[in-house]
């Protein structure tokens, strides 16, 4: 039948009152400080007298679907003045060797040195 015996006999323990109170306290702290992550919430819980580590706080945050609210890095946002170049191979099927070529023009050899991509910079 290919059923694991461990999954059949496993019975989940019900959380005790201390864990439930910790979860309620964590929820209240998250509502008061929505920007706080696991490290900050651990410190706030320890100030209230709970003996808890950061990993346990992180586990509780995952179970309760709590995430810190902060500004995410916008690394993929394009600049509005930058031109978008079309992808010329979109509807082409490459069926044999040497049908499509590509070139990297980051460094181009010039008479007096190397030309790097940018506004006309020369390096000797």
BAKOLRO-690968 format. One record per residue (C-alpha): z, x, y; chain. Coordinates in steps of 0.001 Angstrom, whole numbers. Layout:
        w        u        v  chain
        Z        X        Y      A
...
This chain:
        w        u        v  chain
        0        0        0      A
      282     3080     2250      A
     3349     1834     4135      A
     5989     4318     5191      A
     9370     3628     3614      A
    11088     4914     6737      A
     9533     2169     8846      A
    10637     -559     6440      A
    14314      390     6263      A
    14739     1338     9927      A
    16895    -1014    11945      A
    17161     -460    15667      A
    20698     -206    17008      A
    21630    -2604    19745      A
    22632     -828    22975      A
    26357     -647    23646      A
    27951    -1864    26854      A
    28080     1641    28351      A
    24303     2084    28000      A
    23668    -1376    29455      A
    25901     -654    32465      A
    24121     2703    32951      A
    20749      931    32926      A
    21976    -1643    35485      A
    23342     1121    37701      A
    20070     3033    37403      A
    18119      -91    38367      A
    20348     -683    41400      A
    19957     2933    42503      A
    16182     2704    42113      A
    16086     -410    44290      A
    18191     1373    46931      A
    16213     4627    46693      A
    12661     3880    45405      A
    11500     7412    46256      A
    14076     9046    43970      A
    12900    10722    40781      A
    14877    11601    37680      A
    16591    14602    39251      A
    17795    12738    42309      A
    18864     9709    40281      A
    20785    12000    37940      A
    22683    13397    40916      A
    23412     9925    42254      A
    24641     8785    38836      A
    26846    11859    38483      A
    28405    11144    41897      A
    29313     7685    40607      A
    31070     9229    37607      A
    28425     8867    34883      A
    28057    11919    32622      A
    24288    11896    32119      A
    21515    14502    32041      A
    18099    14468    33670      A
    16202    13988    30413      A
    18258    10932    29504      A
    17632     9520    32986      A
    13906    10195    32526      A
    13954     8424    29145      A
    15684     5415    30678      A
    13189     5410    33537      A
    10300     5333    31042      A
    11872     2504    29057      A
    12539      475    32196      A
     9086     1291    33689      A
    10641     2879    36777      A
     8585     5412    38728      A
     9314     7162    41993      A
     7270     6055    44987      A
     5840     8941    47010      A
     2577    10005    48576      A
      231    11229    45868      A
    -2000    14233    46556      A
    -5472    13096    47533      A
    -7409    15916    45942      A
   -10429    13845    44917      A
   -10924    11961    48171      A
   -14193    13010    49752      A
   -14616    13776    53427      A
   -16568    11016    55200      A
   -18895    13525    56916      A
   -19895    15312    53697      A
   -23283    14392    52301      A
   -23544    12972    48773      A
   -26456    14504    46904      A
   -28230    12327    44331      A
   -28151    13262    40657      A
   -31818    13867    39910      A
   -31511    13929    36103      A
   -29966    10480    35724      A
   -32922     8709    34094      A
   -34521    11806    32543      A
   -34160    12665    28889      A
   -33990    16374    28120      A
   -35905    16714    24857      A
   -36880    20401    24603      A
   -35649    23830    25641      A
   -36366    25114    29154      A
   -37176    21618    30379      A
   -34338    21629    32923      A
   -33127    24672    34810      A
   -30083    25174    37015      A
   -29186    27887    39486      A
   -25959    28962    41093      A
   -26583    30004    44688      A
   -22997    30879    45535      A
   -23941    34539    46055      A
   -27500    35480    47066      A
   -28587    39126    47373      A
   -29950    39863    50850      A
   -31364    43001    52495      A
   -28012    44071    54018      A
   -25647    42784    51334      A
   -24538    39539    49718      A
   -24822    36147    51374      A
   -22004    33836    50341      A
   -22308    30097    50604      A
   -21018    29061    53972      A
   -22161    29208    57570      A
   -24226    32417    57414      A
   -21600    34975    56401      A
   -22793    38432    55344      A
   -20777    40884    53238      A
   -21723    44545    52857      A
